[in-house]
Amino acid sequence: MNRLFSKKTIGLSALVLVIVVGLTGCAALGAVPTAAPAPIQSSAPTNSITVNGVGRANGAPDIANVQLGVDIANTDIGQAVSEANQTMDAVIEALKGMGVADEDLQTMGFNVWTEEVYDPATGQSTGERRYHVSNQLQVIVRDLSSIENLLDSALAAGANNVNGLTFSIDDTTALAQDARARAVADAQARAENLAADMGVTLGDPISAVEATSSDPMPVVQAAGLGGGGGAPVISQGQLSVVVQVSMTYSISQ
């Protein structure tokens, strides 16, 4: 009796096991649906083209930035500092005499360093040290007609280095607006040509983005300080403001 009951129990368990396995197989074969990948959305409108336009407007500079300074060397550090200070005071007074305002004068650096003194005949160190004192000044020149005489006055007062001379435009609003209008016109022309090549009809602009607007850049590089006596020869040249726009237009067949 126990043996018969055990066989029936085993058979029923096997049947249940088969049913469970079958149901599990059905689930694995597709009873639980998988999510489909989401479609990629395009940011650009359908039936449209996008073009880039560039506009450039030139103008004469109306401001100059000059970096000049005084370099003094002496074996006595106190005398080197004193001489550098006196010379820079004379340079500043000369610049003010040329009409430069106090707010347009700014110290950019004051440095002191030493060097070993070597005997030129033997190449051996003499044990002596030479002290260098450098005082650098940034000058904003708003009257460009005086730039050459101003530099000449600074050099005559004792300035012995000029590290840079750059020109700029104080207010670029009007030039930027001109360049922007040119950029839009350039984009329109590009869109018309592209639509014609594609055989479609160009519609109205849908969107416009100003991509970049650059600071004034030189059209003609300004000349450096001229050699020889007299005031240095300076060429101001022209500066250019560049604006780029990206425009999207609707199209139709």
C-alpha positions in Angstrom: 0.0 0.0 0.0 2.7 2.4 0.8 4.7 1.5 -2.3 1.6 2.0 -4.5 0.9 5.4 -2.9 4.5 6.4 -3.4 4.4 5.6 -7.1 1.2 7.6 -7.7 2.6 10.5 -5.8 5.7 10.5 -7.9 3.7 10.3 -11.1 1.5 13.3 -10.1 4.6 15.3 -9.1 6.1 14.6 -12.5 2.9 15.8 -14.2 2.9 19.0 -12.2 6.5 19.5 -13.0 5.8 19.2 -16.7 3.0 21.7 -16.6 5.1 24.2 -14.6 7.9 23.9 -17.1 5.6 24.3 -20.0 4.1 27.5 -18.5 7.5 28.9 -17.9 8.5 28.1 -21.5 5.4 30.0 -22.8 6.4 33.0 -20.7 9.9 32.9 -22.2 8.6 32.6 -25.7 6.7 35.8 -25.6 4.1 36.0 -22.8 6.0 39.0 -21.4 6.4 41.7 -24.2 9.6 43.6 -24.6 9.6 47.4 -25.0 10.5 48.7 -28.5 13.3 51.3 -28.7 12.1 54.9 -28.7 12.4 56.6 -32.1 15.2 59.2 -32.4 13.7 62.7 -32.4 15.3 65.2 -34.7 15.6 68.8 -33.4 15.4 70.3 -36.9 11.9 70.8 -38.3 10.8 68.6 -41.2 10.8 70.0 -44.7 13.4 72.6 -43.8 17.0 73.5 -44.6 19.6 75.2 -42.3 22.4 77.4 -43.6 25.1 79.6 -42.0 25.8 83.2 -43.0 28.8 85.4 -42.3 28.9 89.1 -42.2 31.9 91.5 -41.8 32.0 95.2 -41.1 35.2 97.3 -41.1 35.9 100.4 -39.2 38.8 102.7 -38.2 40.1 102.2 -34.6 39.5 105.0 -32.1 41.6 103.8 -29.2 45.1 102.4 -28.6 46.6 100.4 -25.9 50.3 100.7 -25.3 52.5 98.8 -22.9 55.8 100.5 -22.2 58.2 100.5 -19.3 61.6 101.2 -17.7 64.4 98.7 -17.2 67.3 99.7 -15.0 70.4 97.7 -14.0 72.8 98.6 -11.2 75.1 96.7 -8.8 73.4 98.6 -5.9 69.8 97.5 -5.5 68.8 100.7 -3.8 70.1 102.8 -6.6 68.5 100.6 -9.2 65.0 101.0 -7.5 65.5 104.7 -7.0 66.5 105.3 -10.7 63.6 103.2 -12.0 61.2 105.2 -9.8 62.5 108.5 -10.9 62.5 107.5 -14.6 59.0 106.2 -14.4 57.8 109.4 -12.7 59.3 111.4 -15.6 57.6 109.1 -18.2 54.2 109.5 -16.5 54.5 113.2 -16.4 55.4 113.2 -20.1 52.3 111.1 -20.9 50.1 113.4 -18.9 51.6 116.4 -20.7 50.3 114.7 -23.9 46.8 114.6 -22.6 46.6 111.1 -21.1 44.3 111.0 -18.1 45.2 109.4 -14.7 42.6 106.7 -15.1 44.2 105.6 -18.4 47.5 104.9 -16.7 47.9 101.6 -14.9 51.0 99.8 -13.6 51.1 96.3 -15.1 54.1 94.9 -13.3 57.1 95.8 -11.0 59.9 93.2 -11.0 63.3 92.9 -9.4 65.8 90.2 -10.3 69.5 89.5 -10.1 72.2 88.2 -12.4 75.7 87.0 -11.8 78.5 89.3 -13.3 81.1 87.3 -15.3 84.5 88.4 -16.5 84.2 88.7 -20.3 87.9 87.7 -20.7 87.9 84.5 -18.6 84.2 83.7 -18.5 84.5 83.3 -14.7 82.1 84.7 -12.2 83.4 87.9 -10.5 81.3 87.3 -7.4 79.5 90.5 -8.1 75.7 90.7 -8.7 73.8 93.1 -10.9 70.2 94.0 -9.9 67.6 94.6 -12.5 64.4 96.7 -11.8 61.6 96.7 -14.3 58.5 98.9 -14.1 55.8 98.3 -16.8 53.0 100.7 -17.5 49.8 100.2 -19.5 48.6 103.4 -21.3 45.2 103.9 -23.0 45.5 106.5 -25.8 42.1 108.0 -26.8 43.5 110.7 -29.2 45.0 108.6 -31.9 46.3 111.7 -33.7 48.9 112.1 -30.9 50.1 108.4 -30.7 53.4 109.0 -32.5 54.3 112.1 -30.6 53.1 110.5 -27.4 55.5 107.5 -27.8 58.3 109.9 -28.8 57.8 111.9 -25.5 57.7 108.7 -23.4 61.0 107.4 -25.0 62.6 110.8 -24.5 61.6 110.8 -20.8 63.4 107.6 -20.2 61.1 104.7 -21.2 63.4 102.1 -22.8 61.0 99.3 -23.8 57.7 99.1 -25.6 56.2 95.6 -25.3 53.0 96.1 -27.3 50.8 98.5 -29.3 47.3 97.4 -30.2 44.3 99.3 -31.7 40.7 98.8 -30.9 37.2 100.3 -31.3 35.7 101.6 -28.1 32.0 101.0 -29.1 31.4 98.3 -31.7 27.6 98.4 -31.5 27.0 100.0 -34.9 29.6 97.8 -36.6 28.1 94.6 -35.1 24.7 95.6 -36.3 26.0 96.2 -39.8 27.8 92.8 -39.7 24.7 91.1 -38.5 22.6 92.4 -41.4 25.3 91.2 -43.8 25.3 87.8 -42.2 21.5 87.5 -42.6 21.7 88.5 -46.2 24.5 86.0 -46.8 22.4 83.2 -45.2 19.4 84.2 -47.4 21.5 84.0 -50.6 23.0 80.6 -49.5 19.5 79.2 -48.7 18.1 80.4 -52.1 21.0 78.7 -54.0 20.7 75.5 -52.0 16.9 75.3 -52.5 17.5 75.8 -56.3 20.0 73.0 -56.4 17.6 70.7 -54.5 14.7 71.6 -56.8 12.5 72.8 -53.9 10.8 76.1 -53.1 12.3 78.2 -50.3 9.8 79.4 -47.7 10.0 81.8 -44.8 12.7 81.6 -42.1 11.7 79.5 -39.2 14.5 80.3 -36.7 17.7 82.2 -36.5 20.6 81.9 -34.1 23.6 84.2 -33.8 26.4 81.8 -33.6 29.4 84.0 -32.9 30.3 87.6 -32.8 34.0 88.3 -32.7 35.9 91.1 -31.2 37.4 93.6 -33.6 40.3 92.0 -35.5 43.0 93.7 -37.6 42.3 94.0 -41.3 45.8 95.4 -41.9 48.4 94.8 -39.2 49.6 98.0 -37.6 53.3 98.7 -38.1 55.7 98.6 -35.2 58.0 101.3 -34.0 60.1 102.8 -36.7 63.8 103.0 -36.5 65.9 106.1 -36.6 65.4 109.5 -35.0 62.2 111.4 -34.5 58.7 110.0 -33.6 58.1 106.4 -34.5 56.0 105.7 -37.6 52.6 104.1 -36.7 50.0 102.7 -39.1 46.5 102.4 -37.6 44.9 100.3 -40.4 41.3 99.1 -40.0 39.5 96.7 -37.7 36.8 94.2 -38.6 33.8 92.9 -36.6 32.5 89.5 -37.7 29.1 88.0 -37.0 27.9 84.5 -37.9 24.2 83.4 -38.0 22.6 80.0 -38.4 19.2 80.2 -40.1 16.5 77.6 -40.8 14.0 78.0 -43.6 10.9 76.0 -44.5 10.9 74.3 -48.0 8.2 72.8 -50.1 8.1 70.7 -53.3 
